[in-house]
Amino acid sequence: MKPTVLYLLLLFLLLLSGVALFLSLWIVVPAPTFTLLPLGVGAPEISPWLFGLNAIALLFLLLSPSNHWIFTLAIVGSVAGMVLSAHPLSQVATASQRASSAMEHSLGNYLPQIPPELQAQMRPQPFALVDVFRGISTERNLAVEEIRQQSIQFAQPDGVPLFLQVYQPPQSGLYPTIVTIYGGAWQNGSPTANADFNRYMAAQGYTVVALDYRHAPQYQFPVQIDDVRLALTYLQKHARSLEADLDRLVLMGRSAGAQLAMIAAYSAALPVRSVVNYYGPVNLTIGYREPPQPDPINSRAVLEAFLGGTPDQKPALYEKASPYTYITPNMPPTLLIYGGRDHVVQAKYGRGLRDRLLAAGNTAVYIELPWSEHAFDALFSGLGNQVALYYTERFIAWSVRDE
């Protein structure tokens, strides 16, 4: 082999090893800034890919003809990368078992209450390694490709057009309905977000309605919850044409959207069967006073933009915006899913909400994914979302069952 070619090959091996280790480090290193947050979110969820990348780098480094100390260091780095990237995988089985126990503890023997034909369409297991590489299989549910989809303007408050993104099963009918609310720190986002999940659930036999709301800082709370209620009112008026069975209604939100979903559900904007909270803020006053470390989104600035001031300046508004304060007996069953490494909305807030719901005599299921960061489900086939999806689809099916 020519010296130049050999030199380039060795340089490539060092680069491959360095990149694989760099990406793997974000499995355990929290992102200090918003720009780096995607690395902290994504690395744990694609850790099997990173394990393979580190393994390939290690194999070629071991076969390398060079014995330079830099290559020895690269070999050590690749081994370290493999250990780091194996860590999330080592936690999946235990986390799933705990989730299963939480479901059974709160819901009892719930699986026989879900129709067998619906169970047959669901994921057969909480995690499949192959799905990380090929994507979540639709072989059991070919209807995903046939979902009907439409965008509808439901309101135009203050001249701002607001839309519903509606996903319907392939055949016309009247279906249990999931209303989803996107996250984005109340400042950005779109009802077109999380389309993979929405299509997946529509293929299971749900009408999925993803709604829109106005954004801070131009529009501050309670404008956002007002917009959610506008959307729900529109849904009530047009339920038949949207094929939405509002006697079997679930509200679901992610992050900021979960905060809005919980307030809407707990304040009885519409009677709902259940509410699903993915990593949502629940006590905004404490969230302001005890921000995560590091704090990649600058939580205090986000809350001030949303509420127009600090908790000292607007204590009543912070309380009104906190789902924690709405809890009374007879709340709809709640599923809470949080990442154990969340540095935007810390998992302790989800645990606190679960405890408050249970203390008031309500049904609450809390699932924690110890390797996951905020917005882990942005990677639909990632480790965290596979586990979350498995239990979410069962919780929702249980909650909308015929009683």
TORVEX-835349 format. One line per field, with one value per residue (C-alpha): residue number from 1; residue in one letter; z, x, y. Coordinates in steps of 0.5 Angstrom, whole numbers. Layout:
N
nr = [NUM, ...]
rest = [A, ...]
c3 = [Z, ...]
c1 = [X, ...]
c2 = [Y, ...]
end
This chain:
403
nr = [1, 2, 3, 4, 5, 6, 7, 8, 9, 10, 11, 12, 13, 14, 15, 16, 17, 18, 19, 20, 21, 22, 23, 24, 25, 26, 27, 28, 29, 30, 31, 32, 33, 34, 35, 36, 37, 38, 39, 40, 41, 42, 43, 44, 45, 46, 47, 48, 49, 50, 51, 52, 53, 54, 55, 56, 57, 58, 59, 60, 61, 62, 63, 64, 65, 66, 67, 68, 69, 70, 71, 72, 73, 74, 75, 76, 77, 78, 79, 80, 81, 82, 83, 84, 85, 86, 87, 88, 89, 90, 91, 92, 93, 94, 95, 96, 97, 98, 99, 100, 101, 102, 103, 104, 105, 106, 107, 108, 109, 110, 111, 112, 113, 114, 115, 116, 117, 118, 119, 120, 121, 122, 123, 124, 125, 126, 127, 128, 129, 130, 131, 132, 133, 134, 135, 136, 137, 138, 139, 140, 141, 142, 143, 144, 145, 146, 147, 148, 149, 150, 151, 152, 153, 154, 155, 156, 157, 158, 159, 160, 161, 162, 163, 164, 165, 166, 167, 168, 169, 170, 171, 172, 173, 174, 175, 176, 177, 178, 179, 180, 181, 182, 183, 184, 185, 186, 187, 188, 189, 190, 191, 192, 193, 194, 195, 196, 197, 198, 199, 200, 201, 202, 203, 204, 205, 206, 207, 208, 209, 210, 211, 212, 213, 214, 215, 216, 217, 218, 219, 220, 221, 222, 223, 224, 225, 226, 227, 228, 229, 230, 231, 232, 233, 234, 235, 236, 237, 238, 239, 240, 241, 242, 243, 244, 245, 246, 247, 248, 249, 250, 251, 252, 253, 254, 255, 256, 257, 258, 259, 260, 261, 262, 263, 264, 265, 266, 267, 268, 269, 270, 271, 272, 273, 274, 275, 276, 277, 278, 279, 280, 281, 282, 283, 284, 285, 286, 287, 288, 289, 290, 291, 292, 293, 294, 295, 296, 297, 298, 299, 300, 301, 302, 303, 304, 305, 306, 307, 308, 309, 310, 311, 312, 313, 314, 315, 316, 317, 318, 319, 320, 321, 322, 323, 324, 325, 326, 327, 328, 329, 330, 331, 332, 333, 334, 335, 336, 337, 338, 339, 340, 341, 342, 343, 344, 345, 346, 347, 348, 349, 350, 351, 352, 353, 354, 355, 356, 357, 358, 359, 360, 361, 362, 363, 364, 365, 366, 367, 368, 369, 370, 371, 372, 373, 374, 375, 376, 377, 378, 379, 380, 381, 382, 383, 384, 385, 386, 387, 388, 389, 390, 391, 392, 393, 394, 395, 396, 397, 398, 399, 400, 401, 402, 403]
rest = [M, K, P, T, V, L, Y, L, L, L, L, F, L, L, L, L, S, G, V, A, L, F, L, S, L, W, I, V, V, P, A, P, T, F, T, L, L, P, L, G, V, G, A, P, E, I, S, P, W, L, F, G, L, N, A, I, A, L, L, F, L, L, L, S, P, S, N, H, W, I, F, T, L, A, I, V, G, S, V, A, G, M, V, L, S, A, H, P, L, S, Q, V, A, T, A, S, Q, R, A, S, S, A, M, E, H, S, L, G, N, Y, L, P, Q, I, P, P, E, L, Q, A, Q, M, R, P, Q, P, F, A, L, V, D, V, F, R, G, I, S, T, E, R, N, L, A, V, E, E, I, R, Q, Q, S, I, Q, F, A, Q, P, D, G, V, P, L, F, L, Q, V, Y, Q, P, P, Q, S, G, L, Y, P, T, I, V, T, I, Y, G, G, A, W, Q, N, G, S, P, T, A, N, A, D, F, N, R, Y, M, A, A, Q, G, Y, T, V, V, A, L, D, Y, R, H, A, P, Q, Y, Q, F, P, V, Q, I, D, D, V, R, L, A, L, T, Y, L, Q, K, H, A, R, S, L, E, A, D, L, D, R, L, V, L, M, G, R, S, A, G, A, Q, L, A, M, I, A, A, Y, S, A, A, L, P, V, R, S, V, V, N, Y, Y, G, P, V, N, L, T, I, G, Y, R, E, P, P, Q, P, D, P, I, N, S, R, A, V, L, E, A, F, L, G, G, T, P, D, Q, K, P, A, L, Y, E, K, A, S, P, Y, T, Y, I, T, P, N, M, P, P, T, L, L, I, Y, G, G, R, D, H, V, V, Q, A, K, Y, G, R, G, L, R, D, R, L, L, A, A, G, N, T, A, V, Y, I, E, L, P, W, S, E, H, A, F, D, A, L, F, S, G, L, G, N, Q, V, A, L, Y, Y, T, E, R, F, I, A, W, S, V, R, D, E]
c3 = [0, -2, 4, 2, 2, 9, 12, 10, 12, 19, 19, 18, 23, 28, 26, 26, 33, 36, 33, 36, 43, 42, 41, 46, 51, 51, 54, 60, 60, 60, 55, 57, 52, 47, 41, 44, 47, 41, 42, 49, 47, 41, 44, 49, 44, 38, 43, 39, 33, 37, 40, 33, 31, 37, 35, 28, 30, 35, 30, 25, 30, 33, 25, 24, 23, 27, 34, 35, 42, 39, 36, 43, 46, 40, 42, 49, 47, 43, 49, 53, 47, 47, 55, 55, 49, 52, 58, 56, 53, 60, 63, 58, 62, 69, 67, 63, 68, 73, 68, 68, 75, 76, 70, 74, 81, 79, 74, 76, 71, 66, 59, 59, 59, 52, 46, 43, 36, 39, 43, 37, 33, 39, 40, 42, 47, 50, 46, 40, 38, 31, 31, 33, 26, 21, 25, 28, 24, 21, 18, 24, 22, 15, 16, 17, 10, 9, 14, 12, 14, 14, 16, 19, 21, 27, 30, 28, 35, 34, 27, 28, 24, 29, 26, 27, 24, 24, 23, 22, 21, 13, 14, 16, 23, 30, 33, 40, 40, 42, 42, 42, 44, 42, 46, 45, 51, 49, 44, 38, 35, 30, 30, 25, 30, 32, 26, 27, 33, 31, 24, 29, 33, 28, 25, 31, 31, 34, 31, 33, 33, 34, 36, 35, 40, 40, 42, 48, 49, 44, 47, 55, 59, 60, 52, 51, 55, 52, 45, 47, 50, 43, 40, 44, 43, 35, 36, 40, 35, 29, 33, 28, 21, 25, 26, 34, 39, 45, 50, 49, 49, 51, 52, 51, 51, 51, 55, 55, 51, 57, 62, 57, 57, 64, 66, 61, 63, 71, 70, 66, 59, 57, 60, 59, 60, 61, 60, 58, 60, 57, 61, 62, 68, 73, 79, 75, 82, 84, 77, 77, 84, 82, 75, 73, 73, 67, 64, 57, 55, 61, 64, 68, 62, 59, 64, 65, 57, 58, 64, 64, 70, 76, 81, 86, 81, 79, 84, 82, 75, 77, 81, 76, 70, 75, 74, 81, 84, 80, 83, 87, 88, 81, 76, 70, 70, 69, 65, 67, 63, 64, 63, 69, 65, 64, 64, 62, 66, 72, 73, 80, 78, 75, 81, 86, 81, 82, 89, 89, 85, 89, 95, 93, 91, 83, 79, 76, 73, 73, 68, 68, 63, 67, 60, 57, 56, 55, 48, 48, 43, 38, 36, 34, 34, 40, 46, 50, 45, 44, 52, 52, 46, 49, 55, 52, 47, 53, 58, 52, 50, 57, 59, 53, 53, 53, 61]
c1 = [0, 3, 5, 0, -6, -4, -3, -10, -13, -10, -12, -19, -19, -17, -22, -28, -25, -26, -32, -35, -33, -35, -42, -42, -40, -47, -50, -47, -45, -51, -52, -50, -53, -59, -55, -52, -58, -60, -53, -56, -63, -60, -54, -58, -63, -59, -54, -54, -52, -46, -44, -43, -39, -35, -34, -32, -27, -24, -24, -20, -15, -13, -12, -8, 0, 1, 4, 4, 2, -4, -7, -6, -10, -15, -16, -18, -23, -26, -27, -29, -34, -37, -38, -42, -46, -48, -50, -57, -58, -57, -62, -68, -70, -70, -74, -79, -80, -81, -86, -90, -91, -93, -98, -101, -100, -105, -109, -110, -110, -112, -109, -116, -120, -117, -120, -116, -116, -113, -108, -106, -104, -100, -92, -91, -86, -83, -76, -74, -66, -68, -73, -67, -64, -70, -75, -81, -84, -91, -92, -97, -101, -100, -106, -101, -99, -107, -108, -113, -110, -113, -111, -117, -117, -121, -120, -116, -116, -112, -111, -107, -109, -110, -110, -112, -108, -113, -111, -116, -116, -117, -124, -130, -133, -133, -127, -124, -120, -113, -112, -105, -101, -94, -88, -83, -83, -89, -85, -85, -88, -93, -99, -95, -90, -90, -93, -90, -94, -100, -100, -99, -104, -109, -108, -109, -116, -116, -118, -112, -113, -106, -108, -105, -104, -101, -94, -90, -87, -92, -98, -97, -101, -107, -108, -105, -110, -115, -113, -113, -121, -122, -120, -124, -130, -129, -128, -135, -138, -135, -134, -139, -135, -128, -131, -129, -132, -132, -135, -128, -123, -116, -112, -104, -98, -91, -87, -90, -96, -97, -98, -103, -106, -106, -110, -115, -116, -116, -121, -126, -126, -129, -130, -124, -122, -115, -109, -102, -96, -90, -84, -89, -88, -92, -90, -88, -86, -81, -79, -77, -73, -70, -68, -64, -56, -54, -60, -59, -66, -65, -71, -72, -72, -77, -82, -81, -83, -89, -92, -89, -85, -82, -86, -85, -88, -94, -95, -102, -101, -95, -100, -106, -101, -99, -102, -100, -105, -111, -111, -118, -121, -124, -119, -118, -113, -106, -100, -93, -87, -81, -73, -69, -63, -68, -65, -71, -76, -73, -76, -77, -83, -87, -86, -88, -95, -96, -95, -100, -105, -105, -106, -112, -115, -113, -111, -103, -98, -91, -86, -78, -73, -67, -62, -67, -67, -72, -76, -73, -79, -77, -73, -79, -75, -70, -70, -74, -80, -80, -81, -86, -90, -91, -94, -98, -102, -104, -106, -110, -113, -115, -118, -122, -125, -132, -135]
c2 = [0, 7, 11, 17, 12, 9, 15, 17, 11, 11, 19, 16, 11, 16, 21, 15, 13, 21, 22, 16, 17, 24, 22, 17, 22, 25, 19, 21, 29, 34, 39, 46, 50, 49, 48, 42, 39, 35, 31, 30, 28, 24, 20, 15, 14, 12, 8, 2, 5, 9, 2, -1, 5, 5, -3, -2, 3, -1, -7, -3, 0, -7, -9, -2, -3, 3, 2, 10, 12, 16, 9, 6, 12, 11, 4, 6, 11, 6, 1, 7, 9, 2, 2, 8, 7, 0, 3, 5, -2, -5, -1, -2, -9, -6, 0, -4, -8, -2, 1, -6, -6, 1, 0, -6, -3, 3, 0, -8, -13, -8, -12, -17, -11, -9, -12, -18, -15, -8, -12, -16, -9, -6, -7, -14, -12, -6, -6, -9, -8, -9, -3, 2, 0, -1, 4, 1, -4, -3, -10, -11, -5, -3, 2, 7, 8, 9, 14, 20, 27, 34, 41, 45, 52, 53, 60, 66, 70, 77, 75, 69, 63, 57, 50, 43, 37, 31, 24, 19, 11, 9, 7, 12, 11, 14, 13, 14, 21, 23, 31, 32, 39, 40, 43, 48, 52, 55, 60, 55, 49, 46, 42, 38, 35, 28, 26, 19, 18, 21, 16, 10, 12, 13, 6, 3, 6, 13, 20, 24, 31, 36, 43, 49, 55, 62, 63, 67, 72, 76, 72, 70, 66, 64, 66, 59, 55, 60, 57, 50, 51, 54, 48, 43, 47, 47, 39, 39, 43, 38, 32, 28, 31, 29, 22, 24, 20, 25, 20, 17, 23, 23, 29, 28, 33, 34, 39, 45, 42, 37, 43, 45, 38, 37, 44, 43, 36, 38, 44, 40, 44, 37, 31, 26, 19, 20, 25, 23, 27, 27, 31, 36, 42, 41, 47, 53, 57, 51, 50, 57, 57, 51, 50, 44, 44, 45, 49, 49, 53, 58, 56, 62, 66, 62, 62, 70, 70, 66, 69, 76, 76, 72, 68, 74, 79, 75, 69, 68, 67, 62, 58, 59, 56, 50, 44, 42, 46, 44, 37, 35, 28, 25, 27, 23, 17, 20, 17, 21, 19, 23, 22, 21, 25, 31, 37, 42, 39, 35, 28, 30, 34, 28, 24, 30, 30, 23, 23, 29, 25, 19, 23, 26, 19, 19, 14, 16, 11, 14, 11, 14, 12, 13, 14, 19, 27, 32, 30, 23, 21, 26, 19, 15, 9, 10, 6, 11, 12, 4, 3, 9, 8, 1, 3, 9, 5, 0, 6, 9, 3, 1, 8, 9, 2, 0, 1]
end
